[in-house]
Amino acid sequence: MTTVSPDTGVGPLLRDWRERRRISQLDLALRADSSARHISFIETGRSRPSEDMVLRLAEQLDIPVRERNALLVVAGYAPRYAQTPLDDPAMASVRDGLDRLLAGYEPYPALVVDGRYDVVAVNRGIALLMEGVAEELLTPPLNAMRITLHPAGLAPRIWNLAEWRADLLAQMERQIALVRSPELRALYEEVAAYPVPDRADRDADGRGADRARERTPSFALPLMIEHGGQVLSFIASIATFNTPMDVTVAELAIETFLPADRETAAYLRELLP
């Protein structure tokens, strides 16, 4: 092992990840089949870890694959994980699988986003909900956070916007803490600064949201959004690929919206048979 500067190199980066995960040097050493002394030497720059050790520590610290590449480069090794564009012929099976998944979920809404929340693919259910969104927000690359929270996007039609907005911003904060992306930080600051529109178009008796909330299960925060004069209610879930070996695939997320009540399900089945 060679000695590297304590102020640069992979050691301080690994220490930062370990502290974020709130894992002691001893715990990390046990998980990585090493010793606390060895981990300490790596973190302080007294020892240069092998390529295998960098990967083992990254695995135990659950570091995203993009960041694992960065650690390898800083440590003096070649990146291990490819970053293949989604339109590359090699990714045809991934694209086809995503398309089948989205189509199979119809008439309920579903979409795929990348690590910057740019929209990769949508189904007809999402397209239905995006009716009326300002044209400038629908110019590629579409961004799910902008479309949802912009005053010219879906925000004016989301009946529980304050709760839903807070949940989305908290989700972005967790991701920023994980990947430290300047692009993601800039997006967060942009959407967090959007003015929150008033709901001036309530139904005649002002009870639309209350009725939707009464029929919505309380086990998860629903998205309550108006369409065609009816308040629809959804429970969202997010899925990612298991053990991805490509940066592009690792950063894809599939978000599906399950109808939270029979009225919402029936409404979508009628419009999208």
Backbone as CSV, one residue per row, in Angstrom:
resi,resn,N_x,N_y,N_z,CA_x,CA_y,CA_z,C_x,C_y,C_z
1,MET,0.837,-1.186,0.000,0.000,0.000,0.000,0.875,1.239,0.000
2,THR,0.452,2.233,-0.766,1.209,3.477,-0.839,0.544,4.532,0.017
3,THR,1.350,5.498,0.448,0.827,6.579,1.289,0.363,7.735,0.417
4,VAL,-0.791,8.305,0.721,-1.321,9.453,-0.011,-1.547,10.585,0.969
5,SER,-1.736,11.775,0.447,-1.936,12.941,1.293,-3.197,12.799,2.125
6,PRO,-3.167,13.205,3.399,-4.367,13.118,4.242,-5.443,14.099,3.838
7,ASP,-5.096,15.095,3.004,-6.077,16.120,2.631,-6.772,15.806,1.318
8,THR,-6.241,14.833,0.569,-6.843,14.477,-0.709,-6.959,12.972,-0.780
9,GLY,-7.493,12.503,-1.910,-7.573,11.069,-2.092,-8.874,10.481,-1.610
10,VAL,-8.938,9.168,-1.658,-10.178,8.459,-1.406,-10.518,8.384,0.084
11,GLY,-9.527,8.489,0.963,-9.766,8.331,2.395,-10.792,9.279,2.969
12,PRO,-10.612,10.612,2.792,-11.610,11.539,3.336,-13.012,11.328,2.745
13,LEU,-13.072,10.913,1.475,-14.383,10.661,0.866,-15.058,9.459,1.519
14,LEU,-14.293,8.402,1.743,-14.862,7.233,2.405,-15.275,7.555,3.840
15,ARG,-14.471,8.361,4.527,-14.841,8.760,5.888,-16.156,9.544,5.887
16,ASP,-16.302,10.428,4.902,-17.531,11.212,4.806,-18.742,10.306,4.607
17,TRP,-18.612,9.308,3.717,-19.715,8.378,3.495,-20.008,7.565,4.768
18,ARG,-18.963,7.133,5.449,-19.168,6.348,6.676,-19.898,7.164,7.732
19,GLU,-19.506,8.430,7.878,-20.158,9.285,8.877,-21.600,9.573,8.499
20,ARG,-21.859,9.708,7.223,-23.255,9.900,6.801,-24.109,8.692,7.160
21,ARG,-23.518,7.520,7.006,-24.263,6.287,7.308,-24.286,5.996,8.814
22,ARG,-23.557,6.812,9.587,-23.498,6.652,11.040,-23.025,5.261,11.428
23,ILE,-21.925,4.864,10.790,-21.307,3.569,11.050,-19.917,3.820,11.627
24,SER,-19.552,3.115,12.664,-18.223,3.270,13.250,-17.182,2.572,12.373
25,GLN,-15.919,2.926,12.597,-14.850,2.260,11.860,-14.837,0.766,12.153
26,LEU,-15.109,0.399,13.393,-15.115,-1.018,13.751,-16.240,-1.761,13.041
27,ASP,-17.437,-1.171,13.031,-18.569,-1.821,12.357,-18.285,-1.984,10.868
28,LEU,-17.745,-0.947,10.261,-17.434,-1.026,8.834,-16.369,-2.090,8.575
29,ALA,-15.377,-2.149,9.434,-14.321,-3.147,9.264,-14.883,-4.563,9.345
30,LEU,-15.779,-4.806,10.297,-16.373,-6.132,10.433,-17.199,-6.489,9.196
31,ARG,-17.938,-5.516,8.683,-18.766,-5.777,7.505,-17.911,-6.052,6.267
32,ALA,-16.764,-5.372,6.178,-15.914,-5.476,4.985,-14.790,-6.491,5.157
33,ASP,-14.833,-7.265,6.237,-13.800,-8.271,6.497,-12.416,-7.633,6.543
34,SER,-12.309,-6.576,7.336,-11.046,-5.854,7.470,-10.816,-5.600,8.955
35,SER,-10.029,-4.574,9.282,-9.782,-4.211,10.675,-10.023,-2.723,10.849
36,ALA,-10.367,-2.321,12.074,-10.587,-0.905,12.343,-9.312,-0.112,12.098
37,ARG,-8.170,-0.703,12.371,-6.887,-0.018,12.144,-6.682,0.250,10.657
38,HIS,-7.011,-0.749,9.837,-6.875,-0.578,8.390,-7.815,0.519,7.883
39,ILE,-9.060,0.506,8.353,-10.016,1.534,7.943,-9.511,2.917,8.358
40,SER,-8.979,3.006,9.559,-8.449,4.284,10.037,-7.302,4.761,9.153
41,PHE,-6.397,3.847,8.776,-5.264,4.215,7.926,-5.747,4.703,6.555
42,ILE,-6.787,4.049,6.028,-7.327,4.472,4.728,-7.930,5.870,4.832
43,GLU,-8.711,6.083,5.873,-9.404,7.367,6.007,-8.451,8.523,6.252
44,THR,-7.362,8.276,6.935,-6.402,9.348,7.229,-5.352,9.507,6.141
45,GLY,-5.413,8.657,5.114,-4.472,8.778,4.016,-3.154,8.079,4.251
46,ARG,-3.016,7.323,5.325,-1.763,6.614,5.598,-1.617,5.376,4.721
47,SER,-2.742,4.868,4.218,-2.705,3.701,3.340,-3.612,3.937,2.144
48,ARG,-3.198,3.415,1.009,-4.021,3.472,-0.202,-4.744,2.141,-0.348
49,PRO,-6.061,2.148,-0.373,-6.798,0.884,-0.452,-6.672,0.259,-1.836
50,SER,-6.771,-1.042,-1.886,-6.809,-1.734,-3.165,-8.141,-1.443,-3.858
51,GLU,-8.193,-1.759,-5.138,-9.444,-1.575,-5.885,-10.558,-2.410,-5.262
52,ASP,-10.234,-3.645,-4.904,-11.237,-4.524,-4.291,-11.724,-3.950,-2.962
53,MET,-10.836,-3.357,-2.178,-11.237,-2.785,-0.900,-12.149,-1.580,-1.098
54,VAL,-11.848,-0.741,-2.075,-12.722,0.402,-2.365,-14.127,-0.088,-2.688
55,LEU,-14.207,-1.114,-3.513,-15.516,-1.634,-3.907,-16.229,-2.298,-2.737
56,ARG,-15.482,-3.009,-1.887,-16.097,-3.645,-0.715,-16.647,-2.604,0.252
57,LEU,-15.869,-1.561,0.501,-16.327,-0.504,1.402,-17.531,0.224,0.810
58,ALA,-17.489,0.474,-0.494,-18.605,1.153,-1.150,-19.879,0.321,-1.053
59,GLU,-19.733,-0.980,-1.203,-20.884,-1.871,-1.102,-21.470,-1.834,0.311
60,GLN,-20.617,-1.908,1.322,-21.097,-1.915,2.706,-21.683,-0.565,3.110
61,LEU,-21.231,0.512,2.472,-21.753,1.843,2.777,-22.929,2.215,1.888
62,ASP,-23.321,1.297,1.005,-24.458,1.513,0.104,-24.283,2.811,-0.693
63,ILE,-23.116,2.974,-1.272,-22.807,4.167,-2.057,-23.355,3.981,-3.471
64,PRO,-24.048,4.962,-4.029,-24.566,4.844,-5.403,-23.443,4.547,-6.394
65,VAL,-23.785,3.854,-7.483,-22.750,3.397,-8.402,-22.017,4.559,-9.072
66,ARG,-22.698,5.658,-9.338,-22.014,6.816,-9.910,-20.904,7.294,-8.962
67,GLU,-21.219,7.333,-7.677,-20.243,7.768,-6.687,-19.142,6.723,-6.477
68,ARG,-19.461,5.463,-6.708,-18.428,4.430,-6.622,-17.377,4.651,-7.713
69,ASN,-17.840,5.004,-8.906,-16.892,5.333,-9.975,-15.979,6.472,-9.562
70,ALA,-16.569,7.505,-8.943,-15.772,8.653,-8.506,-14.731,8.239,-7.468
71,LEU,-15.112,7.364,-6.540,-14.169,6.886,-5.530,-13.013,6.124,-6.174
72,LEU,-13.328,5.281,-7.157,-12.289,4.512,-7.825,-11.300,5.426,-8.544
73,VAL,-11.820,6.449,-9.211,-10.958,7.370,-9.940,-10.040,8.118,-8.976
74,VAL,-10.610,8.605,-7.874,-9.805,9.330,-6.891,-8.730,8.415,-6.293
75,ALA,-9.068,7.129,-6.159,-8.114,6.174,-5.599,-7.064,5.734,-6.611
76,GLY,-7.219,6.168,-7.873,-6.232,5.834,-8.895,-6.584,4.653,-9.756
77,TYR,-7.867,4.256,-9.761,-8.296,3.114,-10.552,-9.288,3.554,-11.621
78,ALA,-9.508,2.671,-12.585,-10.468,2.968,-13.647,-11.893,2.796,-13.126
79,PRO,-12.849,3.554,-13.673,-14.253,3.357,-13.280,-14.688,1.924,-13.565
80,ARG,-15.517,1.384,-12.710,-15.972,0.004,-12.867,-17.324,-0.071,-13.579
81,TYR,-18.154,0.956,-13.405,-19.534,0.896,-13.890,-19.701,1.779,-15.125
82,ALA,-20.246,1.195,-16.169,-20.504,1.944,-17.402,-21.676,2.901,-17.206
83,GLN,-21.785,3.864,-18.097,-22.941,4.761,-18.129,-23.451,4.789,-19.565
84,THR,-24.339,3.857,-19.874,-24.817,3.667,-21.239,-26.067,4.490,-21.484
85,PRO,-26.085,5.341,-22.521,-27.300,6.108,-22.817,-28.485,5.176,-23.026
86,LEU,-29.640,5.606,-22.599,-30.824,4.745,-22.684,-31.219,4.466,-24.124
87,ASP,-30.835,5.339,-25.064,-31.172,5.095,-26.467,-30.126,4.249,-27.181
88,ASP,-29.124,3.774,-26.465,-28.115,2.895,-27.045,-28.748,1.539,-27.374
89,PRO,-28.378,0.932,-28.513,-28.946,-0.392,-28.840,-28.767,-1.424,-27.737
90,ALA,-27.696,-1.296,-26.966,-27.459,-2.258,-25.890,-28.523,-2.181,-24.801
91,MET,-29.253,-1.071,-24.757,-30.270,-0.885,-23.718,-31.678,-1.207,-24.217
92,ALA,-31.770,-1.840,-25.385,-33.076,-2.123,-25.978,-33.963,-2.943,-25.051
93,SER,-33.383,-3.941,-24.386,-34.203,-4.787,-23.511,-34.731,-3.996,-22.321
94,VAL,-33.919,-3.057,-21.814,-34.374,-2.214,-20.705,-35.531,-1.334,-21.156
95,ARG,-35.368,-0.688,-22.321,-36.432,0.182,-22.822,-37.710,-0.604,-23.086
96,ASP,-37.572,-1.752,-23.712,-38.755,-2.568,-24.012,-39.451,-3.002,-22.723
97,GLY,-38.668,-3.389,-21.738,-39.264,-3.808,-20.466,-40.009,-2.676,-19.781
98,LEU,-39.421,-1.488,-19.800,-40.084,-0.332,-19.197,-41.374,0.002,-19.931
99,ASP,-41.336,-0.051,-21.257,-42.539,0.247,-22.042,-43.656,-0.740,-21.736
100,ARG,-43.310,-2.011,-21.624,-44.330,-3.023,-21.310,-44.887,-2.821,-19.911
101,LEU,-44.014,-2.468,-18.991,-44.459,-2.244,-17.614,-45.436,-1.071,-17.547
102,LEU,-45.091,0.029,-18.190,-45.960,1.211,-18.158,-47.296,0.927,-18.837
103,ALA,-47.244,0.249,-19.990,-48.485,-0.069,-20.702,-49.353,-1.025,-19.895
104,GLY,-48.707,-1.977,-19.217,-49.454,-2.944,-18.421,-50.134,-2.326,-17.217
105,TYR,-49.632,-1.194,-16.757,-50.213,-0.540,-15.585,-51.426,0.314,-15.949
106,GLU,-51.611,0.602,-17.226,-52.755,1.417,-17.633,-54.061,0.720,-17.267
107,PRO,-55.094,1.494,-16.933,-55.244,2.946,-17.119,-54.663,3.799,-15.995
108,TYR,-54.016,3.184,-15.030,-53.487,3.951,-13.900,-52.167,4.627,-14.296
109,PRO,-51.863,5.769,-13.725,-50.680,6.535,-14.131,-49.373,5.870,-13.668
110,ALA,-48.361,5.969,-14.530,-47.022,5.490,-14.198,-46.018,6.205,-15.092
111,LEU,-44.827,6.442,-14.561,-43.772,7.091,-15.342,-42.420,6.605,-14.873
112,VAL,-41.399,6.884,-15.685,-40.013,6.562,-15.351,-39.218,7.861,-15.384
113,VAL,-38.423,8.099,-14.348,-37.570,9.288,-14.287,-36.134,8.853,-14.036
114,ASP,-35.192,9.766,-14.375,-33.792,9.488,-14.094,-33.375,10.169,-12.794
115,GLY,-32.088,10.211,-12.522,-31.607,10.748,-11.256,-31.814,12.235,-11.081
116,ARG,-32.138,12.951,-12.170,-32.429,14.392,-12.087,-33.929,14.657,-12.178
117,TYR,-34.726,13.599,-12.083,-36.181,13.676,-12.203,-36.619,14.075,-13.604
118,ASP,-35.736,13.931,-14.589,-36.159,14.118,-15.970,-36.977,12.903,-16.383
119,VAL,-38.058,13.162,-17.108,-38.989,12.099,-17.473,-38.422,11.289,-18.637
120,VAL,-38.329,9.993,-18.443,-37.818,9.082,-19.464,-38.962,8.490,-20.277
121,ALA,-40.061,8.146,-19.614,-41.206,7.544,-20.294,-42.445,7.711,-19.426
122,VAL,-43.604,7.788,-20.069,-44.884,7.885,-19.355,-45.894,6.977,-20.042
123,ASN,-46.974,6.683,-19.345,-48.074,5.968,-19.982,-49.265,6.903,-20.165
124,ARG,-50.346,6.361,-20.655,-51.508,7.209,-20.965,-52.127,7.805,-19.709
125,GLY,-52.002,7.122,-18.584,-52.557,7.661,-17.341,-51.880,8.956,-16.938
126,ILE,-50.556,9.010,-17.062,-49.829,10.248,-16.755,-50.171,11.319,-17.774
127,ALA,-50.224,10.948,-19.052,-50.560,11.923,-20.092,-51.923,12.555,-19.827
128,LEU,-52.850,11.771,-19.317,-54.178,12.292,-18.999,-54.090,13.355,-17.905
129,LEU,-53.329,13.074,-16.859,-53.218,14.025,-15.751,-52.490,15.298,-16.163
130,MET,-51.633,15.229,-17.182,-50.864,16.391,-17.596,-51.618,17.296,-18.570
131,GLU,-52.849,16.952,-18.869,-53.647,17.838,-19.720,-53.776,19.207,-19.065
132,GLY,-53.498,20.267,-19.827,-53.600,21.618,-19.300,-52.306,22.179,-18.754
133,VAL,-51.255,21.374,-18.682,-49.957,21.868,-18.235,-49.388,22.806,-19.297
134,ALA,-48.763,23.901,-18.870,-48.222,24.892,-19.790,-47.237,24.261,-20.764
135,GLU,-47.267,24.768,-22.002,-46.449,24.190,-23.060,-44.962,24.222,-22.736
136,GLU,-44.496,25.302,-22.075,-43.061,25.392,-21.811,-42.577,24.309,-20.857
137,LEU,-43.477,23.781,-20.038,-43.100,22.712,-19.117,-43.076,21.349,-19.805
138,LEU,-43.662,21.293,-20.996,-43.731,20.032,-21.736,-42.691,19.971,-22.845
139,THR,-41.773,20.942,-22.858,-40.675,20.931,-23.824,-39.552,20.057,-23.279
140,PRO,-39.087,19.078,-24.059,-38.024,18.193,-23.563,-36.763,18.958,-23.186
141,PRO,-36.039,18.506,-22.142,-36.408,17.367,-21.299,-37.466,17.739,-20.260
142,LEU,-38.535,16.957,-20.217,-39.561,17.172,-19.210,-39.002,16.825,-17.847
143,ASN,-39.342,17.617,-16.853,-38.873,17.343,-15.503,-40.072,17.161,-14.581
144,ALA,-40.130,16.025,-13.909,-41.298,15.677,-13.103,-41.529,16.677,-11.972
145,MET,-40.461,17.163,-11.334,-40.624,18.112,-10.234,-41.149,19.449,-10.729
146,ARG,-40.628,19.922,-11.857,-41.127,21.185,-12.406,-42.595,21.062,-12.792
147,ILE,-42.931,19.992,-13.483,-44.318,19.808,-13.926,-45.266,19.740,-12.739
148,THR,-44.832,19.103,-11.659,-45.704,18.925,-10.494,-45.865,20.207,-9.688
149,LEU,-44.785,20.940,-9.451,-44.809,22.043,-8.492,-44.911,23.431,-9.117
150,HIS,-44.719,23.549,-10.412,-44.789,24.867,-11.051,-46.240,25.378,-11.036
151,PRO,-46.430,26.688,-10.816,-47.799,27.241,-10.811,-48.521,27.063,-12.142
152,ALA,-47.757,26.871,-13.237,-48.381,26.621,-14.532,-48.443,25.125,-14.842
153,GLY,-48.076,24.314,-13.861,-48.113,22.866,-14.042,-49.296,22.239,-13.336
154,LEU,-49.034,21.166,-12.607,-50.106,20.452,-11.907,-50.487,21.094,-10.580
155,ALA,-49.616,21.938,-10.036,-49.814,22.460,-8.676,-51.200,23.035,-8.420
156,PRO,-51.765,23.856,-9.311,-53.091,24.422,-9.007,-54.196,23.382,-8.901
157,ARG,-53.976,22.183,-9.454,-55.007,21.145,-9.409,-54.781,20.122,-8.306
158,ILE,-53.683,20.268,-7.539,-53.422,19.340,-6.439,-54.092,19.886,-5.185
159,TRP,-55.079,19.174,-4.687,-55.897,19.675,-3.584,-55.135,19.662,-2.264
160,ASN,-54.235,18.753,-2.077,-53.415,18.728,-0.852,-51.976,19.124,-1.195
161,LEU,-51.833,20.250,-1.905,-50.533,20.672,-2.418,-49.520,20.883,-1.305
162,ALA,-49.911,21.492,-0.206,-48.952,21.777,0.862,-48.289,20.489,1.353
163,GLU,-49.088,19.443,1.579,-48.541,18.172,2.058,-47.708,17.487,0.982
164,TRP,-48.232,17.474,-0.242,-47.544,16.784,-1.326,-46.234,17.490,-1.677
165,ARG,-46.263,18.818,-1.685,-45.052,19.601,-1.968,-43.989,19.349,-0.904
166,ALA,-44.385,19.360,0.358,-43.434,19.115,1.442,-42.813,17.729,1.311
167,ASP,-43.605,16.740,0.928,-43.095,15.385,0.786,-42.096,15.297,-0.370
168,LEU,-42.392,15.949,-1.502,-41.480,15.923,-2.644,-40.164,16.635,-2.328
169,LEU,-40.246,17.775,-1.660,-39.030,18.502,-1.314,-38.175,17.704,-0.327
170,ALA,-38.820,17.031,0.617,-38.073,16.189,1.560,-37.403,15.028,0.829
171,GLN,-38.083,14.468,-0.152,-37.500,13.397,-0.962,-36.260,13.893,-1.698
172,MET,-36.329,15.098,-2.263,-35.175,15.659,-2.960,-34.021,15.927,-1.996
173,GLU,-34.341,16.415,-0.806,-33.295,16.671,0.187,-32.556,15.384,0.549
174,ARG,-33.294,14.294,0.697,-32.652,13.010,1.019,-31.741,12.562,-0.119
175,GLN,-32.181,12.774,-1.345,-31.368,12.365,-2.478,-30.121,13.237,-2.603
176,ILE,-30.261,14.548,-2.364,-29.108,15.446,-2.423,-28.075,15.043,-1.382
177,ALA,-28.531,14.676,-0.193,-27.614,14.228,0.855,-26.894,12.951,0.455
178,LEU,-27.532,12.163,-0.401,-26.952,10.893,-0.806,-25.943,11.048,-1.934
179,VAL,-26.274,11.874,-2.949,-25.429,11.925,-4.142,-24.659,13.229,-4.316
180,ARG,-24.994,14.272,-3.564,-24.285,15.550,-3.622,-24.181,16.079,-5.051
181,SER,-25.283,16.121,-5.768,-25.296,16.555,-7.159,-25.585,18.050,-7.251
182,PRO,-24.688,18.854,-7.842,-24.969,20.295,-8.027,-26.217,20.531,-8.872
183,GLU,-26.437,19.669,-9.885,-27.622,19.822,-10.728,-28.886,19.606,-9.913
184,LEU,-28.865,18.587,-9.058,-30.036,18.296,-8.241,-30.272,19.398,-7.218
185,ARG,-29.202,19.939,-6.658,-29.318,21.046,-5.714,-29.931,22.261,-6.399
186,ALA,-29.501,22.563,-7.638,-30.049,23.705,-8.385,-31.537,23.491,-8.666
187,LEU,-31.914,22.257,-9.015,-33.326,21.965,-9.270,-34.133,22.145,-7.995
188,TYR,-33.605,21.658,-6.885,-34.307,21.808,-5.602,-34.542,23.283,-5.284
189,GLU,-33.518,24.093,-5.414,-33.654,25.519,-5.102,-34.652,26.192,-6.030
190,GLU,-34.688,25.745,-7.278,-35.649,26.311,-8.228,-37.081,25.981,-7.840
191,VAL,-37.385,24.696,-7.648,-38.778,24.311,-7.398,-39.230,24.724,-6.003
192,ALA,-38.295,24.773,-5.036,-38.669,25.198,-3.686,-39.054,26.669,-3.664
193,ALA,-38.569,27.446,-4.643,-38.864,28.875,-4.699,-40.143,29.188,-5.466
194,TYR,-40.757,28.183,-6.096,-42.000,28.439,-6.815,-43.070,28.947,-5.848
195,PRO,-43.832,29.957,-6.236,-44.954,30.365,-5.383,-45.997,29.262,-5.322
196,VAL,-46.635,29.143,-4.192,-47.662,28.117,-4.009,-49.003,28.713,-4.417
197,PRO,-49.624,28.220,-5.489,-50.880,28.808,-5.968,-52.042,28.531,-5.024
198,ASP,-52.956,29.496,-4.963,-54.180,29.294,-4.194,-55.123,28.420,-5.000
199,ARG,-55.938,27.667,-4.282,-56.958,26.882,-4.976,-58.194,27.749,-5.096
200,ALA,-58.270,28.465,-6.236,-59.391,29.378,-6.447,-60.537,28.703,-7.183
201,ASP,-60.306,27.490,-7.665,-61.322,26.834,-8.496,-61.976,25.669,-7.767
202,ARG,-62.282,25.856,-6.501,-62.931,24.793,-5.737,-64.317,24.497,-6.298
203,ASP,-64.790,23.313,-6.006,-66.114,22.950,-6.479,-67.170,23.790,-5.756
204,ALA,-68.393,23.685,-6.203,-69.448,24.607,-5.775,-69.613,24.666,-4.264
205,ASP,-69.570,23.525,-3.581,-69.801,23.554,-2.136,-68.505,23.524,-1.327
206,GLY,-67.355,23.543,-2.028,-66.074,23.585,-1.320,-65.742,22.315,-0.572
207,ARG,-66.428,21.224,-0.888,-66.244,19.987,-0.137,-65.519,18.906,-0.921
208,GLY,-65.023,19.240,-2.122,-64.402,18.224,-2.971,-63.240,17.526,-2.295
209,ALA,-62.335,18.289,-1.739,-61.157,17.699,-1.089,-61.561,16.892,0.141
210,ASP,-62.526,17.407,0.892,-62.958,16.681,2.089,-63.551,15.333,1.718
211,ARG,-64.367,15.318,0.671,-64.974,14.053,0.260,-63.906,13.077,-0.233
212,ALA,-62.923,13.595,-0.983,-61.843,12.724,-1.460,-61.047,12.173,-0.287
213,ARG,-60.778,13.020,0.716,-60.002,12.582,1.876,-60.785,11.539,2.687
214,GLU,-62.086,11.697,2.779,-62.902,10.755,3.544,-62.870,9.354,2.951
215,ARG,-62.737,9.271,1.638,-62.760,7.951,1.002,-61.358,7.409,0.749
216,THR,-60.309,8.137,1.191,-58.927,7.729,0.962,-58.354,7.059,2.201
217,PRO,-57.745,5.892,2.060,-57.108,5.234,3.222,-56.044,6.129,3.836
218,SER,-55.820,5.972,5.122,-54.886,6.835,5.844,-53.510,6.209,6.016
219,PHE,-53.223,5.075,5.358,-51.949,4.393,5.579,-50.791,5.037,4.820
220,ALA,-51.060,5.948,3.883,-50.009,6.636,3.139,-50.555,7.971,2.665
221,LEU,-49.631,8.925,2.448,-50.043,10.243,1.977,-50.564,10.128,0.551
222,PRO,-51.810,10.518,0.289,-52.336,10.425,-1.063,-51.987,11.665,-1.883
223,LEU,-51.984,11.488,-3.185,-51.977,12.622,-4.104,-53.421,12.844,-4.519
224,MET,-53.966,13.988,-4.166,-55.344,14.311,-4.529,-55.297,15.393,-5.596
225,ILE,-55.703,15.036,-6.802,-55.573,15.939,-7.942,-56.879,15.986,-8.721
226,GLU,-57.226,17.173,-9.143,-58.491,17.370,-9.860,-58.305,17.110,-11.345
227,HIS,-59.285,16.449,-11.939,-59.313,16.261,-13.386,-60.763,16.167,-13.826
228,GLY,-61.127,16.996,-14.771,-62.497,16.960,-15.287,-63.547,17.240,-14.243
229,GLY,-63.220,18.054,-13.254,-64.182,18.387,-12.214,-64.290,17.371,-11.112
230,GLN,-63.477,16.320,-11.156,-63.501,15.300,-10.115,-62.152,15.232,-9.428
231,VAL,-62.167,15.058,-8.101,-60.925,14.931,-7.353,-60.531,13.460,-7.322
232,LEU,-59.385,13.163,-7.953,-58.870,11.802,-7.986,-57.862,11.622,-6.859
233,SER,-57.763,10.430,-6.342,-56.879,10.170,-5.208,-55.988,8.971,-5.507
234,PHE,-54.666,9.145,-5.307,-53.696,8.103,-5.625,-52.723,7.892,-4.464
235,ILE,-52.224,6.667,-4.364,-51.106,6.340,-3.483,-49.917,6.025,-4.384
236,ALA,-48.796,6.706,-4.171,-47.635,6.555,-5.040,-46.653,5.536,-4.475
237,SER,-45.985,4.826,-5.367,-44.896,3.935,-4.977,-43.761,4.094,-5.981
238,ILE,-42.531,3.847,-5.538,-41.352,4.011,-6.381,-40.558,2.712,-6.368
239,ALA,-40.143,2.265,-7.552,-39.351,1.043,-7.690,-38.062,1.363,-8.446
240,THR,-36.977,0.668,-8.073,-35.699,0.800,-8.759,-35.182,-0.587,-9.117
241,PHE,-34.138,-0.627,-9.943,-33.571,-1.907,-10.355,-32.725,-2.505,-9.237
242,ASN,-32.769,-3.830,-9.144,-32.012,-4.536,-8.119,-30.571,-4.764,-8.581
243,THR,-29.601,-4.353,-7.761,-28.169,-4.540,-8.033,-27.789,-4.112,-9.445
244,PRO,-28.011,-2.852,-9.801,-27.658,-2.391,-11.152,-26.148,-2.314,-11.328
245,MET,-25.681,-2.586,-12.556,-24.251,-2.525,-12.874,-23.954,-1.418,-13.880
246,ASP,-24.909,-0.569,-14.139,-24.748,0.546,-15.060,-25.305,1.792,-14.388
247,VAL,-24.610,2.918,-14.510,-25.034,4.146,-13.833,-26.411,4.582,-14.305
248,THR,-26.655,4.507,-15.605,-27.954,4.929,-16.142,-29.089,4.121,-15.529
249,VAL,-28.925,2.808,-15.518,-29.968,1.930,-14.971,-30.117,2.151,-13.468
250,ALA,-28.999,2.361,-12.781,-29.047,2.556,-11.335,-29.860,3.774,-10.946
251,GLU,-29.893,4.786,-11.807,-30.560,6.045,-11.467,-31.987,6.123,-11.976
252,LEU,-32.475,5.084,-12.646,-33.858,5.073,-13.107,-34.791,4.728,-11.950
253,ALA,-35.930,5.394,-11.915,-36.953,5.106,-10.903,-38.306,5.021,-11.590
254,ILE,-39.052,4.007,-11.256,-40.390,3.796,-11.823,-41.408,4.188,-10.763
255,GLU,-42.186,5.223,-11.047,-43.184,5.679,-10.076,-44.571,5.323,-10.586
256,THR,-45.313,4.620,-9.769,-46.668,4.211,-10.118,-47.657,4.827,-9.139
257,PHE,-48.856,5.088,-9.639,-49.894,5.726,-8.832,-51.100,4.797,-8.771
258,LEU,-51.278,4.224,-7.603,-52.372,3.282,-7.381,-53.623,4.040,-6.961
259,PRO,-54.757,3.814,-7.630,-55.981,4.482,-7.186,-56.257,4.177,-5.719
260,ALA,-56.530,5.234,-4.953,-56.745,5.057,-3.513,-58.205,4.793,-3.181
261,ASP,-59.082,4.843,-4.176,-60.493,4.566,-3.923,-61.139,4.060,-5.208
262,ARG,-62.327,3.504,-5.071,-63.022,2.919,-6.224,-63.438,3.979,-7.227
263,GLU,-63.761,5.166,-6.727,-64.199,6.232,-7.630,-63.089,6.619,-8.604
264,THR,-61.868,6.725,-8.101,-60.736,7.066,-8.964,-60.491,5.968,-9.987
265,ALA,-60.510,4.726,-9.543,-60.280,3.605,-10.454,-61.332,3.562,-11.549
266,ALA,-62.592,3.751,-11.180,-63.674,3.711,-12.167,-63.556,4.865,-13.156
267,TYR,-63.186,6.024,-12.676,-63.044,7.202,-13.531,-61.975,6.948,-14.606
268,LEU,-60.829,6.391,-14.209,-59.752,6.141,-15.166,-60.110,5.030,-16.133
269,ARG,-60.772,3.993,-15.655,-61.176,2.906,-16.557,-62.162,3.395,-17.609
270,GLU,-62.990,4.356,-17.260,-63.962,4.892,-18.209,-63.273,5.734,-19.283
271,LEU,-62.280,6.539,-18.850,-61.621,7.439,-19.801,-60.567,6.720,-20.626
272,LEU,-59.936,5.689,-20.050,-58.853,4.982,-20.754,-59.172,3.492,-20.791
273,PRO,-60.175,3.114,-21.546,-60.563,1.688,-21.585,-59.478,0.828,-22.220
